[in-house]
Amino acid sequence: MRIESFLKQSPVFQISRAARRLDSLLTRILRNEEMTFLEALVLAAIFFEKKRGIKPSELAETFHTTRGNVSHCISSLEAKGLIRRRMDPEDARAFQLTLQPAGRKRAARVVGILDKMQSQFEAISRPHDFEAMLAQILIIESLCTGLAQSAGEPEQRSESDLKSAEE
């Protein structure tokens, strides 16, 4: 097709294509753990917050996703017996997430998988090259944000982005 030449040179298309492909591959990598990548990230986040539970709104903000996505993920993990919701002692309208014993074991395995992946990425790339690649992706994201704003689309910003803008 004639468009293929353009697509090969388009950083936006290549990032989008890679994201779709990575999502599929991550699903295969995590298949034995019977969870999605977002579920794995949620388990890892709760695992690292040992002192207290974590709020779903914090997860949505941290992972730059919607509260709805996090809610579906939480329901799935709860149905699998890996996490538990409990009332937030400081805010009765909110709840915190904690790991069940089976969730702690699964989280440790998932963290091991994610850590192994990160080590392999770092082994094939010099730190400066890796940081430069991530910086380029953020630049492309920023350019697309500007284009969306000029097209009249309001930017969907996280709570931390809004707080930073206010300061």
C-alpha positions in Angstrom: 0.0 0.0 0.0 1.2 3.5 -0.7 0.7 4.6 2.9 3.3 2.1 4.2 6.2 4.4 3.5 4.5 7.2 5.5 3.7 4.7 8.4 7.4 3.5 8.6 8.5 7.1 9.1 5.8 8.2 11.5 6.8 8.2 15.1 3.2 8.5 16.2 2.1 5.4 14.2 5.2 3.4 15.3 4.6 4.2 19.0 0.9 3.3 18.6 1.7 0.1 16.7 4.3 -0.8 19.3 1.9 -0.1 22.2 -0.7 -2.4 20.6 1.9 -5.1 20.0 3.3 -4.8 23.5 -0.1 -5.1 25.1 -0.6 -8.4 23.2 2.9 -9.6 24.2 2.5 -8.6 27.8 -0.8 -10.5 28.0 1.1 -13.6 26.8 4.0 -13.0 29.2 1.5 -12.8 32.1 -0.8 -15.6 31.0 0.6 -18.0 33.6 -0.3 -15.5 36.3 -3.8 -15.2 34.8 -3.8 -11.4 34.7 -3.5 -8.4 32.5 -0.6 -5.9 32.5 -2.7 -3.3 34.4 -3.7 -5.9 37.0 0.0 -6.8 37.4 0.9 -3.2 37.9 -1.8 -2.7 40.4 -0.6 -5.8 42.4 2.9 -4.5 42.3 1.9 -1.0 43.5 -0.1 -2.5 46.4 2.9 -4.8 47.2 5.3 -1.9 47.5 2.9 0.2 49.7 3.5 -2.1 52.7 2.7 0.4 55.5 -0.8 1.2 54.4 -3.3 0.4 51.7 -3.5 2.3 48.5 -6.5 4.2 47.1 -7.9 3.5 43.6 -7.7 7.2 42.7 -4.0 7.1 43.4 -3.6 4.1 41.1 -5.5 5.8 38.3 -3.3 8.9 38.6 -0.1 7.0 38.8 -0.9 4.8 35.8 -2.4 7.7 33.8 -5.6 5.8 33.2 -9.3 6.3 34.1 -10.8 5.4 37.4 -13.2 3.1 35.4 -10.2 1.1 34.2 -8.9 0.8 37.7 -12.3 -0.1 39.0 -12.6 -3.0 36.6 -9.1 -4.1 37.4 -9.8 -4.0 41.2 -13.0 -6.0 40.7 -11.2 -8.7 38.8 -8.3 -8.9 41.3 -10.9 -9.0 44.1 -12.8 -11.8 42.4 -9.6 -13.8 42.1 -9.1 -13.4 45.9 -5.9 -11.4 45.5 -6.8 -8.1 47.0 -9.3 -6.8 49.6 -11.1 -3.4 49.9 -11.3 -1.8 53.3 -12.6 1.5 54.5 -10.1 4.3 54.6 -9.8 5.2 58.3 -9.2 8.9 57.4 -12.1 9.2 54.9 -15.2 7.1 55.2 -16.2 7.9 51.6 -13.0 6.2 50.3 -11.5 2.7 50.5 -8.0 1.3 50.5 -6.7 -1.8 48.8 -4.6 -4.4 50.5 -3.2 -7.7 49.4 -4.6 -11.0 50.5 -2.1 -13.8 51.3 -2.5 -15.3 47.8 -2.2 -11.8 46.3 1.1 -11.2 48.2 2.5 -14.4 46.7 1.3 -13.5 43.2 2.5 -10.0 43.5 6.0 -11.2 44.4 6.0 -13.4 41.2 4.7 -10.5 39.1 7.3 -8.1 40.5 10.0 -10.7 39.6 8.7 -10.9 36.0 8.6 -7.1 35.6 12.1 -6.8 37.2 13.5 -9.4 34.8 12.0 -7.6 31.9 13.5 -4.3 33.0 16.9 -5.9 33.5 16.8 -7.2 30.0 15.9 -3.8 28.6 18.7 -2.2 30.5 21.2 -4.9 29.4 20.7 -4.2 25.7 20.8 -0.4 26.0 23.2 2.1 27.5 21.5 4.2 30.3 21.9 7.4 28.3 20.4 5.8 25.2 17.5 4.4 27.2 16.8 7.8 28.8 17.1 9.6 25.5 14.5 7.2 23.9 12.1 7.8 26.8 12.6 11.6 26.4 11.8 11.4 22.7 8.6 9.5 23.5 7.6 12.2 25.9 8.4 14.9 23.3 6.1 13.2 20.8 3.4 12.9 23.4 3.7 16.6 24.1 3.6 17.5 20.4 0.4 15.4 20.1 -1.1 17.1 23.1 -0.5 20.5 21.5 -2.0 19.4 18.2 -5.1 18.0 20.1 -5.5 21.3 21.9 -5.2 23.4 18.7 -7.9 21.1 17.3 -10.1 22.2 20.1 -9.8 19.1 22.2 -9.3 19.8 25.9 -6.4 17.9 27.5 -7.3 15.1 29.9 -4.9 15.7 32.7 -4.3 13.8 35.9 -4.7 15.3 39.3 -0.9 15.6 39.7 -0.7 17.5 36.4 -3.4 19.9 37.6 -1.6 20.4 41.0 1.7 21.2 39.2 0.0 23.7 36.9 -1.5 25.5 39.9 1.9 25.9 41.6 
